Amino acid sequence: MRLEGKVAFISGGARGMGAAEARLFAAEGAKVAIGDILDDEGRKLEAQINETGGECLFLHLDVTSESEWRSVIRSVVARFGKLDIMVNNAGISAHGMIEDVTVEEWDRVMDVNAKGVFLGTKTAIPEMRKAGGGSIINISSQLGLVGTEMSSPQYQASKGAVRIFTKAAAVQYAGEGIRVNSIHPGPIETPMTAASSADPEVKAKMISRIPMGRYGKAEEVAQAVLYLASDESSFVTGSEVVVDGGWTAQ
């Protein structure tokens, strides 16, 4: 098992990519805690993982709240004894042209997607230091690397911020054995993309940008996250792993 003896926390872990990561981590031997505002879905996943022989703890978490982050990390350490892996997965999407975006809409997306990653990283570092090191994986997007007219400026700005924040954190904490990397998924089949992909025109336009000709699966992203969480990536920090079917290769 690739994560035997490890303790992981995944924000936004109740569904979508976060849930796929939680299931995979548990199958690979990790004790997993998930945080989300979706309490019912989070508790359901917690029960499913525990019923199939894994160890999972669900905790309510608003990633924009520093006090809630401190509380959940305390709970994780109290339950499992330490923290080795942090996956900052929680995120929201948005649409609109720059002129149409309100300040409130801009702030909401930046708060969840960028500030949430900052707070997750900030609260994880002291516990990873106690554990002698760790791995932080921040979920960005292919739109944190390139721009498009098919998404909002605030979403793309937030994901670009995650990419550079990841590099800053990696450089600052490499000497303490704390690795920090980012994952950049392209369009993935998740509840977050379900509404837009339900429109045949929108889906066809999205797929036309993907050389592999399809949306990715949450499990395909989870495999990349697993690599960065495991000791197999022990000399990898400050890097980005792109899982986008070729979108950014063009």
N, C-alpha and C positions, 0 to 999 in steps of 0.2 A: 504493500500500500504506500502510495507516494506521499501521503500526509499523516502517516502514523505518528501519534503523539503530539500533533499540532493542535492549536486552538485558533479558530478563525471567527471573525465577525464580518458580516455582509450587510451593508445598508441597502434599503430597497429590496430586501430579500424575499418578500412575500410572494412575488410572481415574476413572470418574464425571465430575463437573464439572471437576476439575482436568485430566483428559485432554482434555476438549472444549476447555478454555481453551488448552491447549498446542498442539493442532492448529490452532485458529483463529489464535493469535498467530503461529505459524510461517507460516501461509498469508498473513498480513498483513505479513510481512517481518521479524519479530523473530527474534533468536537466543534460543532458549529453553532454560533449564535446569529440570529437574524433580527434586524431592526427595520420597522416600517410603520407608516401611519395606517396601513390596511390591517387592522387587528384580526378580523375574521379570517382573512386569507393567510395571514401569518401564523395564527394558531393552528389552522388546518394543516399547513405545511410542517409545522413543528410536530404535530401528531403523526403525520405520515412518515417522517424520517425516523422518529422514535419507534414507531410500530414495526419498521423494517430493519431494526437492529442498529440504527445510528444513534448519535447523541445530538440533540438540537434544543436550543432555547430561543423562544421568541420574546422580543422586548419591543414595546411601543417606542417609536423614535421619530421625532420631527427633526430632520437633519439641519435645519436652520437654527436650532436652539442649542447653545453651548451647554446650558445646564442639563438638558436631556442627554446630550452626548456624554457628559461626565457621569451621569447616573447609569447609563447602560453599560459603559465600560467598567464601572465599579461592579455592576451585577455580573458581567461576564467573568471577571477575575475572581469574584467571590464564588461563583459556581464551578469554574473550570481551573482556577489557580494561576492563569497567566494569559497572555495574548501574543500569538506569533504572527498572525496574518490579518490584515485589514483590507477589505474590498470596499472601496467607496463607489458603490454601484447606483445609488439613488439618483434619479434625474427625471426631469419633465421636458416635454417638447413644446413648441409654439410655432405660430405661423404669422406672416405679415411682412410688408415692406417697411423700411426704416421710417418713412413719413407717417405710417399708420400706427406704429407701436407707441403705446403710452409709457410714461415713466414707471407707472405701477406694474405694467406687464414686463418691462425690462428688469425691474428690481426683483420681481417674483422668480423669474427664470435664473437670474444671476445668483440669487440667494440659495436656491436649491442646488443648482448644478455646480456653482463655483465655491460659494461659501460653505456649502455642505461638505465638499471635499477637503477644504481647508480645516474645518472643525474636526472631521473624522481623523485626518492625519495628525493634527495637533494633539488630540486626546489619546491617540494610539502610541505615540512616540515614547512617553514616559514608561508605559508598561512594556514596550518592546525593549527598551533600555534595560529594564530589570531582568528581562528574559534572555539578555545577551545578544539581541538582534531580532530581525523580523523582516517581513515583506509586506509592503503596501502596494496595492494595485488600484489605480484610479481609472474608472471607466469614462473615457472621453468619447470620441466619435470620429468617423472619417471626415466629418465637417468641422473638426478641430484642426484639420490639416489643409483643407481646400474649401473654397466658398461655392455656394450654389444659390440660384434664385428660388429653389424649391423649399427652402426653410427660412426661419426668421433670423434677423440679425442678432437678437439676444441669445438664441440657442447656439448659433455658431460662435459668437463671442465667448459664451460660457465654456464651450468645449475647447476652444483655443486656450482659454485661461487654465483649464485643467492640465493641458499638455505642458505649458511652461512652468506652472506651479510644481508639477511632478519633477521636472528637471532641477528646479531650485531645491526642492526637498531632498532629492537624491544626492546632490552635491554636498549639502549641509550635513547629512547624516550617514554618509557612506563609511566614514571612519568608525562609526559605532555599530557597524554590521546591520544597519537598517537599509534595505533596498526599496526603492520607490520607482515604479514603472507605470506606464499608461497603456490601456487597450483602446483601439479605435475601430469599433464595429461600423460596418456599413448598414444598409437596411436589413433589419432582422425581424423575423416573425415573432412578435410579442403583442401583448395587449395594448402597448403604447402606439404601435403602428397599425393596429387593426382598423381603426376608423378610416385612415387615409388609404390603406391598401384595399378597403372594401369598394372604393371607387375605381372601376376598371381603367378609366383614363389615367388617373393618377398612378395606379400601379404599373400600367404599361410604360409610362414616362420614367418612373423610377427604374424599372427593369432595363430600360434602354440604356441607362447609364452604367449598368453592371455587366462587365464582359462575361461573367459566368452565367448570366441570364436568369437569375433567380434571387429571391431573398435568402439570407442566411438563417440558420436555426440557432436558437438560444444555446443549445448544447455545443455548437461549434465555437461559440464565444467562450463558453465555460471551459473548454479544453485549453484555450490559450491562457485563461486566468489561472487554471491549475498549474500550468508550466511555470508561470511567474511566482506562484505561491510556493512551489516545491523547491527543494534543494538543487534540482536539476538546473535552475537558473541562478546559481550562486554567484556568478560573475557578471550578472546582468543588472544594471541599475541606470536610471535616467533615460531609459529607452522607451520607444513606443512599438507596440505590436499591432499591426493593422490586419483586421479580419473583415474585409469589405468586398470580396469577390472580384477584385481588380478595379474598383471605382477610381482610386487615386493613382493607378498606374497609367492613366491616360493623359 
